[in-house]
Amino acid sequence: MLRLKTLMLSTVLGGVVAVPAHAVDFARQVFPILKSKCGKCHTVGKEEKGDFAVDRKEDMQKQVKAGSPDASSLIITITLPDDDDDVMPPKGKGTRVSPQEVALIKQWITEGASFEAGGAKPAAPAPAPATAGGGAGNTWTNTAGKTLTADFDRMEGDAVVVKGADGTYYKIPLANLSPESQAQAKKAAGM
């Protein structure tokens, strides 16, 4: 799903995530992965090992930090090395979550970890501010001084969504942007 350009921009700006046209739907896209890979040991009415069930919303909410996949214990445990004692599922107890599935779960968490049908509801797009050259894009700078040229699209919680020249959307946490770019995003959103 991620293209090389997206990966390169992630490296340049750090914390930039490509945003799909539609939000990730927990029930339709994420839950089936968790049920097939984790449900044997972590389902209500079955073993519920570790007092955790993937089909109990309260348990899932404890395992994910909305907006921060890398700080979510769910992601940490499913991405541990095979030889780690805490990796899930444990060796011989099921099939590991694939890198593509991990990326989808991370995207769901990045979008706010919504359990609502259809995933997180995107904010109504704000009109893009006028830029030099009419649509040439704004320059966004991260805290390390790296830049990306893209048009403002909308704010989603504590992140700005921008649209690159190739039509790819990128979600950048405000905390990763320079103070000037944070102000630029807030102004464009009418905040």
C-alpha positions, -999 to 999 in steps of 0.1 A, spaced: 0 0 0 28 24 8 47 36 -22 84 43 -23 77 81 -24 57 78 7 85 60 25 110 86 13 88 114 26 84 96 59 121 96 62 124 132 53 97 146 76 95 119 102 61 110 115 44 116 81 19 89 72 1 84 39 -36 87 44 -59 65 24 -90 81 7 -112 64 33 -106 58 70 -97 23 81 -128 5 94 -122 -15 126 -150 -40 122 -144 -47 85 -106 -44 82 -89 -46 116 -110 -70 137 -108 -99 111 -70 -97 114 -70 -97 152 -96 -124 153 -77 -147 130 -43 -141 145 -51 -135 182 -87 -148 187 -77 -184 195 -63 -172 229 -78 -137 233 -116 -140 228 -145 -134 252 -157 -168 265 -126 -186 254 -92 -186 272 -88 -148 275 -51 -152 282 -36 -122 299 -71 -109 307 -73 -96 272 -99 -102 245 -98 -87 210 -136 -87 209 -140 -66 241 -138 -29 233 -125 -19 267 -96 -43 264 -87 -30 229 -88 6 242 -62 -3 268 -39 -18 242 -40 11 217 -30 47 221 -51 65 196 -29 85 172 3 68 184 7 34 170 43 30 181 33 37 217 5 12 215 11 -21 233 -8 -40 206 17 -29 180 47 -34 202 37 -71 210 28 -81 174 60 -66 160 85 -80 185 112 -104 171 102 -141 168 125 -151 196 112 -126 221 93 -142 250 65 -116 248 59 -118 210 22 -124 200 12 -148 189 38 -169 206 59 -193 185 39 -223 175 6 -207 186 -5 -192 153 5 -172 123 23 -138 128 6 -106 118 20 -98 83 38 -65 77 9 -54 55 -16 -62 83 6 -43 108 6 -13 85 -32 -14 83 -35 -17 121 -10 12 126 -30 33 101 -62 26 121 -45 37 153 -30 68 136 -65 78 124 -77 77 160 -85 40 166 -122 45 160 -145 15 167 -173 32 147 -185 17 115 -166 33 86 -137 43 108 -128 78 118 -150 104 102 -127 128 83 -131 165 91 -147 186 64 -118 199 42 -110 235 48 -103 257 18 -66 257 10 -49 290 15 -36 308 -15 0 300 -22 26 316 -44 21 302 -79 -16 292 -73 -16 256 -60 22 252 -59 18 241 -23 30 253 11 63 245 26 60 224 57 90 222 80 95 196 107 113 202 140 146 189 125 144 215 97 134 191 68 108 204 44 79 191 23 60 211 -3 23 202 -3 -12 218 -1 -31 220 31 -61 198 30 -76 196 66 -69 192 103 -76 158 119 -73 161 157 -37 170 165 -24 164 129 -25 183 96 -34 165 64 -16 178 33 -18 168 -3 13 163 -24 16 172 -60 11 135 -70 -23 135 -52 -10 115 -22 -23 126 12 0 128 42 -9 131 78 17 149 99 14 152 137 15 189 147 41 181 174 65 170 146 62 204 128 82 236 134 63 263 153 60 283 120 44 253 102 21 246 132 9 282 130 5 279 93 -17 247 97 -38 264 124 -43 295 103 -53 274 73 -78 255 94 -92 288 108 -82 280 143 
